Amino acid sequence: TCTFSPCHYPSDDLVFGSGNKVSILPGTSAVKDLRPCLLDDEKLDISNGRWVQYPYLSDSICSELVRDEDIVGFRDFRSVYRGDRSPSCWYRDDLTKIGTSCMETGCGHIHKWMTDLKKQSKWFGRWEPYECNYYIMGDAEIQQCIDQKKISKIEYKGLSIKAIVQGYMSQKLQHINMTKNEGSGSRSVFIDTLSMPHLLWHKSIDKHQKDLEDTYPNVTDSEDEHYWISGFYYTSEREPHVQVDRSLQFSKLAWDILTPKGYKMINGFDVTTAFSFDTAGQADGMHMLGPPIKEIVTKVFHHLCNEVL
């Protein structure tokens, strides 16, 4: 039963190829200046956007998509991030190589149906809200942000999704120098995935509420910054109770309890909707990779740095 959210999420234009079209009348402009996105725009019943696919940037502008072998602990294909090229280049992907690893016993013998989206070896696109804009930041902008805010470290909390997010964050931070002399006016950044999706199959909504109330202290007066990532748009009940509406229910409850305590939500639900099958690890509909995780990382840096850039 959905107590905290309506069943079902009403935004069908989040689904790739939904058929929704926008008509542009003669004499009107398709481009408008958008304000920077705010934390309130992350709220699950406010967030409103869609995936936009752009013409693929050539290798002469960016570079060849080569597997990143430098950052250990990442099993699936992830292209090398080059900080000396346009930061837009990071949003190119070979979707045919993402989510192909097989960890579960026997999963290699299961036929994996491929969508037209999954067959794209030259994907270049962004998740874009209708009313606001997320800044794309390269090494120079991120370094400026780190310096001005005196950020000494970024720590991650969670389980499997934490490892995925940390892997992509590590790419954007590999050429960045954190502030030294931790503790002398510096600040830390914490990113928490709330142990999604494991949380959904291990806890009841009542236990989840109690944990949020009891284990997360008030951080409104802290110089440190605390972010948490909402549940994803799950399309497979690979484990008991991992359902899309429970993801919404648990995430909305976390917003209600954690926001007044000073924690900042990153909406991972909307950006994973279109890719919940196509780039999920071993097609499990739970552990999304590639484009949606890059958008989550983009949101983190946007909210972290928007006020100083």
C-alpha positions in Angstrom: 0.0 0.0 0.0 1.4 3.4 -0.9 0.9 5.6 2.2 3.4 8.3 1.5 3.1 8.7 -2.3 0.5 8.2 -5.0 0.7 5.0 -7.1 2.1 5.6 -9.7 4.6 8.3 -10.7 2.8 10.5 -13.3 5.7 11.6 -15.5 5.6 9.3 -18.5 7.8 11.6 -20.5 10.7 10.4 -18.4 10.6 7.2 -20.3 12.8 7.1 -23.4 10.8 7.0 -26.6 7.5 7.7 -24.8 6.2 9.5 -27.9 5.6 12.9 -26.2 6.4 15.7 -28.6 6.8 19.5 -28.2 5.4 21.8 -30.8 7.4 25.0 -31.6 5.2 27.6 -33.2 6.6 29.9 -36.0 8.3 33.0 -34.5 9.1 31.4 -31.2 12.5 30.3 -29.9 13.2 26.8 -28.7 15.9 28.1 -26.4 15.5 30.1 -23.3 17.7 31.1 -20.4 17.1 28.8 -17.5 17.8 29.6 -13.8 20.2 27.4 -11.9 18.5 24.4 -10.3 17.8 24.7 -6.6 17.6 21.9 -4.0 13.8 22.3 -4.0 13.9 21.3 -7.6 15.1 17.9 -6.5 11.9 17.2 -4.6 10.1 14.1 -6.0 6.8 15.7 -6.7 8.4 18.9 -8.2 11.2 17.6 -10.3 10.2 17.8 -14.0 12.5 16.9 -16.8 13.4 14.6 -19.6 16.4 13.0 -21.4 17.6 14.9 -24.4 19.8 13.2 -27.0 22.3 15.3 -28.9 24.3 14.7 -32.1 27.3 12.6 -31.0 30.5 14.6 -30.5 33.3 13.3 -32.7 36.6 11.8 -31.4 38.4 14.9 -32.9 36.5 17.1 -30.4 36.7 14.7 -27.5 38.8 11.6 -27.7 38.2 7.9 -28.4 36.0 6.1 -25.9 38.5 3.9 -24.1 37.9 1.8 -21.0 39.1 3.5 -17.8 41.5 1.0 -16.1 43.0 3.4 -13.6 40.4 3.4 -10.9 40.1 0.0 -9.3 37.0 -1.7 -8.1 34.8 -0.9 -11.1 33.8 -4.0 -13.1 31.8 -2.6 -15.9 32.9 -0.5 -18.9 33.5 3.2 -18.1 35.2 5.4 -20.6 38.3 7.4 -19.6 37.5 10.9 -18.3 39.9 13.5 -19.8 39.9 16.8 -17.9 41.8 18.6 -20.7 38.8 18.2 -23.1 35.3 19.8 -23.0 33.4 18.6 -19.9 30.5 17.8 -22.3 32.6 14.9 -23.6 32.1 12.9 -20.4 28.4 12.5 -21.3 29.2 10.3 -24.3 28.8 6.6 -23.8 28.9 3.2 -25.6 25.7 1.8 -24.2 26.4 -1.7 -25.8 29.3 -2.1 -23.3 27.5 -0.9 -20.1 25.9 -3.3 -17.7 27.3 -6.5 -19.3 29.1 -7.9 -16.3 27.6 -11.1 -14.8 28.0 -11.7 -11.1 25.1 -13.9 -10.2 25.4 -17.7 -10.7 24.0 -18.7 -14.1 23.1 -15.3 -15.3 25.4 -15.7 -18.3 23.0 -18.3 -19.7 20.0 -16.0 -19.6 19.1 -14.3 -22.9 19.2 -10.5 -22.5 16.8 -8.7 -24.8 18.3 -5.5 -26.1 16.3 -2.3 -26.7 17.1 0.2 -29.4 18.6 2.4 -26.8 20.8 -0.3 -25.5 22.1 -0.9 -29.0 23.6 2.6 -29.3 27.3 2.6 -29.3 27.5 6.4 -29.8 25.2 7.9 -27.2 25.5 11.5 -26.2 22.7 13.0 -24.1 21.7 14.8 -20.9 18.9 14.7 -18.4 17.5 18.2 -18.5 14.8 19.8 -16.4 12.2 22.1 -18.1 12.5 25.0 -15.8 16.1 25.1 -14.6 19.7 24.1 -15.5 22.5 22.0 -14.0 25.9 23.4 -14.7 28.5 21.2 -16.4 31.8 21.6 -14.7 35.3 20.7 -15.8 38.5 20.4 -13.8 39.0 24.2 -13.5 35.5 24.9 -12.2 35.6 22.0 -9.7 39.1 23.0 -8.5 37.9 26.6 -8.0 34.9 25.3 -6.0 37.1 23.1 -3.8 39.5 26.0 -3.1 36.8 28.6 -2.3 34.8 26.3 -0.1 38.0 24.8 1.4 36.8 21.2 1.0 39.3 18.7 2.5 37.5 15.4 1.8 34.5 13.8 0.3 33.2 10.6 2.1 30.6 8.1 0.9 28.2 6.0 2.9 26.0 3.1 1.7 26.5 -0.3 -0.1 26.4 -1.2 -3.7 25.1 2.1 -5.1 27.6 3.9 -3.0 30.4 2.0 -4.8 29.0 2.9 -8.2 28.6 6.6 -7.4 32.0 6.8 -5.8 33.5 5.3 -8.9 32.1 8.0 -11.2 32.9 10.7 -8.6 36.5 9.5 -8.6 36.8 10.2 -12.3 35.8 13.8 -11.8 38.1 14.2 -8.9 41.2 12.4 -10.1 43.0 15.7 -11.1 41.6 17.8 -8.2 43.6 18.8 -5.2 41.6 18.8 -2.0 42.3 21.5 0.7 45.1 20.5 3.0 45.2 21.0 6.8 41.9 19.3 7.5 40.2 20.9 10.4 41.6 24.4 10.2 38.6 26.1 8.6 38.1 23.4 6.1 34.9 21.4 5.5 34.0 17.8 4.5 31.3 16.6 2.1 29.3 13.5 2.9 27.3 11.5 0.3 24.9 8.9 1.6 22.8 6.5 -0.5 20.8 5.3 2.5 21.9 1.7 1.6 19.4 1.7 -1.3 18.2 -0.7 -2.6 19.2 -3.1 0.2 17.2 -0.9 2.6 13.9 -1.8 0.7 14.2 -5.6 1.2 15.5 -5.5 4.7 13.4 -2.9 6.5 9.8 -2.0 7.0 8.7 1.6 6.5 8.3 2.0 10.3 11.8 0.8 10.9 13.1 3.1 8.2 11.3 6.1 9.8 12.8 5.2 13.3 16.3 4.9 11.9 16.0 8.3 10.1 14.8 9.9 13.3 17.3 8.3 15.6 20.6 7.8 13.7 20.8 11.1 11.7 21.7 14.0 13.9 20.7 17.6 13.1 23.4 19.1 10.9 21.9 22.5 10.1 24.6 24.4 12.0 27.5 22.3 10.6 30.1 23.7 8.2 30.2 20.3 6.5 27.7 19.5 3.8 25.6 16.3 3.9 23.9 15.0 0.7 21.8 11.8 0.3 20.7 10.1 -2.9 17.1 9.0 -3.3 16.1 5.5 -4.4 16.2 4.7 -8.1 13.4 3.7 -10.5 13.6 0.0 -10.0 12.1 -2.3 -12.6 13.0 -5.7 -11.2 12.2 -7.4 -7.9 15.4 -9.3 -8.0 15.2 -9.2 -4.2 12.0 -9.2 -2.1 10.2 -5.9 -1.8 12.4 -3.9 -4.2 9.6 -2.1 -6.0 9.4 1.2 -7.6 6.6 2.5 -5.4 8.5 1.5 -2.2 11.5 3.4 -3.6 9.3 6.5 -3.8 7.7 5.8 -0.4 11.0 5.4 1.4 12.6 8.4 -0.4 9.7 10.8 0.3 9.8 9.8 3.9 13.5 10.5 4.0 13.0 13.9 2.5 10.4 14.8 5.1 12.6 13.8 8.0 16.1 14.6 6.8 15.5 18.0 5.1 14.6 19.8 8.3 17.8 18.4 9.8 20.0 19.9 7.2 20.5 17.0 4.7 20.3 17.7 1.0 18.6 15.3 -1.4 19.9 14.4 -4.8 17.0 13.0 -6.9 18.2 9.8 -8.5 14.7 8.5 -9.2 13.9 10.6 -12.2 17.3 10.3 -14.0 17.2 6.5 -13.7 13.7 6.0 -15.1 14.7 5.9 -18.8 17.8 3.7 -18.1 16.4 1.4 -15.5 16.8 -1.6 -17.7 19.2 -0.5 -20.5 22.2 0.3 -18.3 21.5 -1.7 -15.2 24.3 -4.2 -14.1 23.4 -7.6 -15.5 20.0 -6.1 -16.5 18.8 -6.5 -12.9 16.8 -3.2 -13.0 18.4 -2.1 -9.8 22.1 -1.1 -10.2 22.1 1.5 -12.9 25.3 2.6 -14.6 26.5 5.1 -17.2 24.3 8.2 -18.1 22.0 8.3 -15.0 25.0 8.0 -12.6 26.8 10.8 -14.4 23.8 13.0 -14.0 23.7 12.3 -10.3 27.4 13.3 -10.1 26.6 16.4 -12.1 23.8 17.3 -9.6 26.2 16.8 -6.6 28.8 19.2 -8.1 26.1 21.7 -9.2 24.5 22.0 -5.7 27.9 21.9 -4.0 29.5 24.6 -6.2 26.7 26.7 -7.6 26.9 29.4 -4.9 30.6 30.1 -5.5 30.9 29.9 -9.3 
